[in-house]
Amino acid sequence: MLLAAPILLPLTSAVVLFLLRRSPWHKLLSLISAGLSVAIGLVILFNAAADGPQVAQMGGWAAPYGITLVADTLSGAMVTIAGLAAFTALMYAVIEVDDETNALGFHALAHAMTGGVCGAFLTGDIFNLYVWFEVMLISSFGLLVIGGGRRQIDGAMKYVALNLVGTIAFLTGVGLLYGTAGSLNMADLSLKLAGRMGETAVLGSAGLLLFAFAAKAALFPVFFWLPASYHTPAVATSALFSALLTKVGVYSILRVFTLIFEPGTPAVEGVLLFACAITIALGAMGAASAGELRRIFSFHIVSQIGVMMLGLALGSKLAMAGAVFYFFHHIPAMMGLILLGGLVARECGSERLDRIGGLWAAGPWLGVLFLIPMLSLIGVPPLSGFWAKFFMIRASFEAEHYIVGGLILMASVLTFFYLGRVFVAAFWQPRPGADVAEITPVYPHRLLVAPILVLASVTLGISLSPEAFFQIADRAATELLDPLPYIRAVLPQGEPS
């Protein structure tokens, strides 16, 4: 039952941590559980990479009638990344989140959300994908509002409003699939819907599911909830959200539109290509015009979601592998930048660019740490962001979508502008109203710095060994574009019709 462990462990931890939320040991237990999740994810990833898709049938009910868990290379990698994201964010939260908020169940909600995320990555059933989305939604809403005031409530309401609309579209799309094919198992649906993309019910279901997943992923035109909400909760929560919530939406689109629906459908590819191009442009321009740290980072996330989704929009193996590699690059780099932004805000007392400054004199080591994820997100060689963008630009040019490739380059230039503006504001310009002679050295708590060092090390590791990570991404792309091994692992007797 190894495949159930990434789901059961955080959900069990959520219950235990809620019961022990006033115990002095609950923070340590939270970190131990998150660390175990990373180890379990690595085992699942290695098994899937070595032996092909791993399958577990819950309760002994054979597919397509029971609940199926499936781990291939992509889902194994995403479960590992989810564990790493939870571990680093919760380590930061040990110091950042106060005891009163912890007593309300912060750590329990974070583990519940991680369990929902891992459930979405591992499920082989389209209805259970909806169930895990709801687990994510409820726990993430709790993290948005816990211990907060009016600003957090306002951001949470915008987040929930659109996600509820997406939920209705999701359920309606699932209902159409069940009415058309009589099954909810994704491998079984792949067999039953082969060659039927021209049917009205199937196209309608595809459109509804694409809208629902786009809302979760923050893809144009349903992206506005992200920059309206991600800057309101605790910094650790923002970092965890940046790593997991939108990525589940992207993962779901990649999985469903290569397994259930036939890849290469012109209508789907055309809509996605247009949405990706607009998302890249609007996200980059929004970041360039924002004036607060986490609002800048939120718009940047939107822009990069557009780049990731190009994997499916372009449809080639290189594009798909580039999108998976983009996951590997973006999650640790973005989390590291957000946590560093939290340190800047702690030292300066504000997230506004016109109220921060002077940190290079107080802590030059902090500036060096800031440069690692910043330069990677810009795409400066030889850091991981350079390789991620290189793969996507090359795939765009090979598909003769030169405008899209140009948009990625334009977004990189804008990223240099707005992240450079953040760096200059935080480290080079003097802090408004502060006397340079009064600046004292910066020595944040070790548990605030340790997760940033871990994430920076991951970014540097990918940068120094891009070929190893691209091989994993390439294998994941092969499995996505040729789902037959996945189908045969779930339905040993099943053959495509």
C-alpha positions in Angstrom: 0.0 0.0 0.0 2.9 2.3 -0.7 0.9 4.4 -3.1 -1.6 5.2 -0.4 1.1 6.4 2.0 1.5 10.0 0.5 -2.2 10.5 1.1 -2.8 8.7 4.4 0.3 10.1 6.1 -0.5 13.8 5.8 -4.2 13.2 6.4 -3.5 11.2 9.6 -1.0 13.8 10.6 -3.6 16.5 10.2 -5.9 14.7 12.6 -3.1 14.1 15.2 -1.7 17.6 14.9 -5.1 19.1 15.4 -5.6 17.1 18.6 -2.1 18.0 19.8 -2.2 21.6 18.5 -1.4 23.0 21.9 1.4 20.5 22.6 5.0 21.7 22.5 5.8 18.7 20.3 3.3 19.3 17.5 5.7 21.4 15.4 8.4 18.7 15.6 5.8 16.0 14.7 4.7 18.2 11.7 8.2 18.4 10.3 8.9 14.7 10.8 5.7 13.8 8.9 6.6 16.2 6.1 10.1 14.8 5.9 8.7 11.2 5.7 6.5 12.4 2.8 9.6 13.4 0.9 11.2 10.0 1.4 8.1 8.1 0.4 7.7 10.2 -2.7 11.3 9.4 -3.7 10.7 5.7 -3.3 7.5 5.9 -5.5 9.4 8.0 -8.1 12.3 5.5 -8.3 9.9 2.5 -8.6 7.9 4.2 -11.3 11.0 5.2 -13.3 12.5 1.8 -13.0 9.4 -0.5 -13.5 6.8 1.6 -15.2 3.4 2.8 -13.7 2.7 1.5 -10.2 -1.0 0.6 -9.5 -2.9 -0.1 -6.3 -6.6 -1.1 -6.2 -8.2 0.1 -3.0 -10.3 -2.4 -1.0 -9.4 -5.2 -3.4 -11.9 -4.0 -6.0 -10.5 -4.4 -9.5 -10.6 -1.5 -11.9 -12.7 0.0 -13.4 -15.1 -0.6 -10.5 -13.0 0.3 -7.5 -10.8 3.2 -6.5 -7.5 3.1 -8.3 -4.2 4.8 -7.3 -1.6 5.1 -10.1 1.9 6.5 -10.0 3.9 7.0 -13.2 7.0 9.1 -13.5 5.2 12.4 -13.5 2.9 11.7 -10.5 5.8 10.2 -8.6 7.9 13.4 -9.2 5.0 15.6 -8.2 4.4 13.7 -5.0 8.1 14.1 -4.1 7.9 17.8 -4.9 4.8 18.2 -2.8 6.6 16.6 0.2 9.6 18.9 -0.2 7.3 22.0 -0.5 5.4 21.1 2.7 8.6 20.4 4.6 10.3 23.7 3.7 7.2 25.8 4.2 6.4 24.2 7.5 10.0 24.7 8.7 9.6 28.4 8.0 6.2 28.4 9.7 7.7 27.1 12.9 9.1 30.6 13.6 6.8 32.8 11.4 3.4 31.5 12.6 2.5 32.5 16.1 1.3 30.2 18.8 -2.3 31.6 18.7 -2.5 30.7 15.0 -0.9 27.3 15.6 -3.6 26.6 18.2 -6.2 27.2 15.6 -4.8 24.3 13.5 -2.3 25.8 11.1 -0.1 22.7 10.8 -3.1 20.4 10.6 -4.6 22.4 7.7 -1.2 22.4 5.9 -1.0 18.6 6.1 -4.6 18.2 5.1 -3.9 20.3 2.0 -0.8 18.3 1.2 -2.9 15.1 1.5 -5.4 16.5 -1.0 -2.7 17.5 -3.4 -1.0 14.1 -3.3 -4.4 12.4 -3.8 -4.9 14.5 -6.9 -1.5 13.5 -8.2 -2.1 9.7 -7.6 -5.8 9.1 -8.3 -6.7 7.1 -11.4 -10.4 8.1 -11.1 -11.9 11.3 -12.5 -14.5 11.6 -9.7 -11.9 11.1 -7.0 -9.9 13.8 -8.6 -12.8 16.1 -7.9 -12.9 14.8 -4.3 -9.2 15.6 -3.7 -9.8 19.0 -5.3 -12.4 19.7 -2.6 -10.1 18.5 0.2 -7.5 21.0 -1.2 -10.1 23.8 -1.5 -11.4 23.5 2.1 -8.0 23.2 3.7 -6.5 26.0 1.6 -9.4 28.3 2.5 -8.7 27.6 6.1 -5.1 28.5 5.7 -6.1 31.7 3.9 -8.3 33.0 6.7 -6.7 31.4 9.9 -5.8 34.0 12.4 -6.3 36.8 9.9 -8.3 40.0 9.5 -10.3 41.7 6.9 -7.6 41.6 4.3 -7.3 37.9 4.5 -11.0 37.4 4.4 -11.3 39.5 1.3 -8.6 37.5 -0.5 -10.1 34.2 0.6 -13.6 35.2 -0.7 -12.2 36.0 -4.1 -10.3 32.7 -4.1 -13.3 30.6 -3.1 -15.8 32.3 -5.4 -14.1 31.4 -8.6 -13.1 27.9 -7.3 -16.7 27.2 -6.5 -17.7 28.1 -10.1 -14.9 25.8 -11.2 -16.2 23.0 -9.0 -19.7 23.2 -10.7 -18.1 23.0 -14.1 -15.9 20.1 -12.9 -18.9 18.1 -11.6 -20.9 18.8 -14.8 -18.1 17.7 -17.0 -17.7 14.5 -15.0 -21.4 13.9 -15.2 -21.3 14.2 -19.0 -18.4 11.7 -19.1 -20.2 9.2 -17.0 -23.4 9.6 -19.0 -21.4 9.1 -22.3 -19.1 6.3 -21.3 -20.6 4.8 -18.1 -17.2 4.9 -16.3 -15.2 7.2 -14.1 -11.9 5.3 -14.2 -9.5 7.4 -16.3 -7.8 4.4 -18.0 -11.2 2.9 -18.9 -12.5 6.2 -20.2 -9.4 6.4 -22.4 -10.5 3.2 -24.1 -14.2 4.0 -24.3 -13.7 7.5 -25.7 -11.1 6.6 -28.3 -12.1 8.2 -31.6 -15.1 10.0 -30.1 -13.8 13.6 -29.7 -16.2 14.8 -32.3 -19.3 13.9 -30.2 -21.1 16.9 -28.7 -21.2 15.4 -25.1 -17.5 14.6 -25.2 -16.5 18.0 -26.5 -18.8 19.6 -23.9 -17.2 17.7 -21.2 -13.7 18.6 -22.4 -14.6 22.3 -22.4 -16.1 22.2 -18.9 -13.1 20.3 -17.5 -10.7 22.6 -19.2 -12.4 25.6 -17.7 -12.4 24.0 -14.2 -8.7 23.1 -14.3 -7.8 26.4 -15.8 -9.5 28.1 -12.9 -7.4 26.0 -10.5 -4.2 26.6 -12.5 -4.8 30.4 -12.8 -4.8 30.4 -16.6 -6.4 33.3 -18.6 -9.2 34.4 -18.3 -9.7 32.9 -14.8 -6.4 33.9 -13.2 -7.4 37.1 -11.2 -8.1 35.3 -8.0 -4.4 34.4 -7.5 -2.8 38.0 -7.3 -5.9 39.0 -5.3 -5.3 36.3 -2.6 -1.7 35.0 -2.5 -0.3 38.1 -0.8 -2.7 38.0 2.2 -1.9 35.0 4.3 1.3 34.0 6.2 4.4 33.9 4.0 4.8 30.2 4.6 1.2 29.7 3.3 2.0 31.8 0.2 5.1 29.7 -0.5 3.1 26.5 -0.1 0.3 27.7 -2.3 2.8 28.8 -5.0 4.3 25.3 -5.1 1.2 23.2 -5.1 -2.2 24.8 -5.8 -1.8 26.0 -9.4 0.5 23.1 -10.2 -2.3 20.6 -9.4 -4.4 22.5 -12.0 -1.6 22.2 -14.6 -1.0 18.6 -13.8 -4.7 17.8 -14.2 -4.9 19.4 -17.6 -1.8 17.4 -18.7 -3.2 14.2 -17.3 -6.8 14.4 -18.5 -6.1 15.9 -21.9 -3.5 13.2 -22.8 -5.2 10.2 -21.1 -9.0 10.7 -21.4 -9.2 13.1 -24.3 -7.1 12.6 -27.4 -4.0 14.8 -27.5 -3.7 17.0 -30.5 -7.3 18.0 -30.8 -7.2 21.3 -32.8 -9.9 23.0 -30.8 -8.3 22.3 -27.5 -4.8 23.1 -28.7 -6.0 26.4 -30.3 -7.8 27.5 -27.1 -4.9 26.6 -24.9 -2.3 28.3 -27.2 -4.3 31.6 -27.1 -4.9 31.3 -23.3 -1.2 30.6 -22.7 0.0 33.6 -24.8 -2.4 36.0 -23.0 -1.5 34.6 -19.6 2.2 35.0 -20.2 1.8 38.6 -21.3 -0.7 39.7 -18.6 1.2 38.1 -15.8 4.5 39.7 -16.7 2.9 43.1 -17.2 1.0 42.8 -13.9 4.2 42.0 -12.1 6.0 44.9 -13.7 3.3 47.3 -12.5 2.8 46.0 -8.9 4.5 47.7 -5.9 4.4 45.0 -3.2 6.7 42.0 -2.9 4.1 39.2 -2.9 1.9 40.8 -5.4 4.8 41.0 -7.8 5.6 37.3 -7.1 1.9 36.4 -7.6 1.7 37.9 -11.0 5.0 36.3 -11.9 3.5 32.9 -11.0 0.6 33.6 -13.3 3.0 34.4 -16.2 4.9 31.2 -15.6 1.7 29.1 -15.6 1.2 30.2 -19.1 4.7 28.9 -20.0 4.1 25.5 -18.4 0.8 25.0 -20.2 2.5 25.5 -23.5 3.6 21.9 -23.1 0.2 20.6 -24.0 -0.7 23.5 -26.3 2.3 22.9 -28.6 1.8 19.1 -28.3 5.3 17.9 -29.1 7.4 15.6 -26.9 10.0 18.4 -26.4 7.3 20.8 -25.3 5.8 18.3 -22.9 9.2 17.4 -21.4 10.0 21.1 -21.2 6.8 21.7 -19.2 7.6 18.9 -16.8 11.2 20.3 -16.4 9.6 23.7 -15.7 7.8 22.1 -12.7 11.2 21.0 -11.4 12.8 24.4 -11.9 10.0 26.8 -10.9 8.7 25.3 -7.6 11.9 25.5 -5.5 13.0 28.7 -7.1 9.6 30.4 -6.5 9.3 29.1 -3.0 12.8 30.3 -2.2 12.1 33.8 -3.5 8.8 34.1 -1.6 10.4 33.0 1.7 13.3 35.4 1.1 10.7 38.1 0.5 9.2 37.2 3.8 12.7 37.8 5.5 13.0 41.2 3.7 9.5 42.2 5.0 10.4 41.0 8.5 13.5 43.1 8.6 12.0 46.2 7.0 8.5 46.0 8.4 6.8 46.3 5.1 6.4 44.6 1.7 6.0 47.8 -0.2 9.0 48.6 -2.5 9.0 52.3 -1.4 9.3 51.3 2.3 12.1 48.7 2.2 15.9 49.0 1.6 19.4 49.0 3.2 19.7 45.2 3.5 22.9 44.8 1.7 24.7 46.7 4.4 22.9 44.7 7.1 23.1 41.3 5.5 25.0 40.9 2.2 24.6 37.1 2.5 20.9 37.6 2.3 21.4 39.4 -1.0 23.5 36.5 -2.3 20.7 34.0 -1.4 18.2 36.3 -3.1 20.2 36.3 -6.3 20.0 32.5 -6.7 16.2 32.1 -7.2 16.0 35.5 -8.8 18.5 34.8 -11.6 17.1 31.3 -12.1 13.6 32.7 -12.6 14.9 35.3 -15.0 16.6 32.5 -17.0 20.3 33.5 -16.6 22.6 30.6 -17.7 23.6 28.2 -16.4 20.9 28.2 -13.8 17.8 25.9 -14.0 15.5 28.6 -15.4 17.7 29.0 -18.4 17.3 25.4 -19.4 13.6 25.4 -18.7 13.0 28.4 -20.9 15.4 27.1 -23.6 13.4 23.9 -23.9 10.1 25.8 -24.2 11.4 28.4 -26.7 13.0 25.7 -28.8 9.7 23.7 -28.8 7.8 26.9 -29.8 10.2 27.6 -32.7 10.1 24.0 -33.9 6.3 24.2 -34.0 6.7 27.5 -35.9 4.9 29.4 -33.2 7.4 32.2 -33.3 5.2 34.7 -31.5 4.8 32.4 -28.5 8.6 31.9 -28.3 9.0 35.7 -28.5 6.5 36.1 -25.7 8.6 33.9 -23.5 11.7 36.0 -24.3 9.7 39.2 -23.6 8.5 37.8 -20.3 12.1 37.0 -19.4 13.1 40.6 -20.1 10.2 41.9 -17.9 11.2 39.4 -15.2 14.7 40.9 -15.2 13.1 44.3 -14.9 10.6 43.7 -12.0 12.8 41.2 -10.0 15.7 43.5 -10.5 13.6 46.3 -9.2 12.8 44.2 -6.1 16.5 43.5 -5.5 17.5 47.1 -5.9 14.7 48.3 -3.6 15.5 45.7 -0.9 19.3 45.7 -0.9 20.8 48.7 -2.7 18.6 51.7 -2.0 18.7 53.2 1.5 15.7 52.4 3.7 13.4 55.4 3.9 13.8 57.3 7.2 16.7 55.0 8.4 20.1 56.3 9.4 22.8 54.3 7.7 24.9 54.5 10.9 22.1 52.8 12.8 21.8 49.7 10.6 22.5 46.6 12.5 23.5 43.2 11.1 20.7 40.8 10.1 20.7 37.5 11.9 17.3 35.8 11.3 16.4 32.6 13.2 18.1 29.5 11.7 14.7 27.8 11.0 13.8 30.8 8.8 17.1 30.5 6.8 17.3 26.7 6.6 14.4 26.1 4.2 15.7 28.8 1.9 19.1 27.1 1.9 17.4 23.8 1.1 15.5 25.3 -1.8 18.5 27.1 -3.1 20.5 23.9 -3.0 17.8 22.1 -5.1 17.9 25.0 -7.6 21.7 24.7 -7.9 21.4 20.9 -8.1 19.1 21.2 -11.1 21.3 23.8 -12.6 24.4 21.7 -12.3 22.8 18.5 -13.5 20.1 19.5 -16.0 20.6 16.4 -18.1 19.6 14.1 -15.2 16.4 16.0 -14.5 15.6 16.4 -18.2 15.8 12.6 -18.5 13.1 12.3 -15.9 11.1 15.0 -17.6 11.5 13.3 -21.0 10.4 9.9 -19.6 7.3 11.6 -18.1 6.5 13.2 -21.4 6.8 9.9 -23.2 4.4 8.3 -20.8 1.9 11.2 -21.2 2.0 11.1 -25.0 1.8 7.3 -25.1 -0.7 6.3 -22.3 -0.9 2.6 -23.3 1.5 1.4 -20.5 -0.6 3.4 -18.0 -3.8 1.8 -19.3 -2.4 -1.8 -19.3 -1.1 -1.3 -15.8 -4.5 -0.3 -14.6 -6.5 -2.7 -16.8 -4.3 -5.7 -17.5 -7.0 -7.2 -19.8 -7.8 -3.9 -21.5 -6.8 -3.2 -25.1 -7.5 -0.1 -27.1 -10.4 -0.4 -29.4 
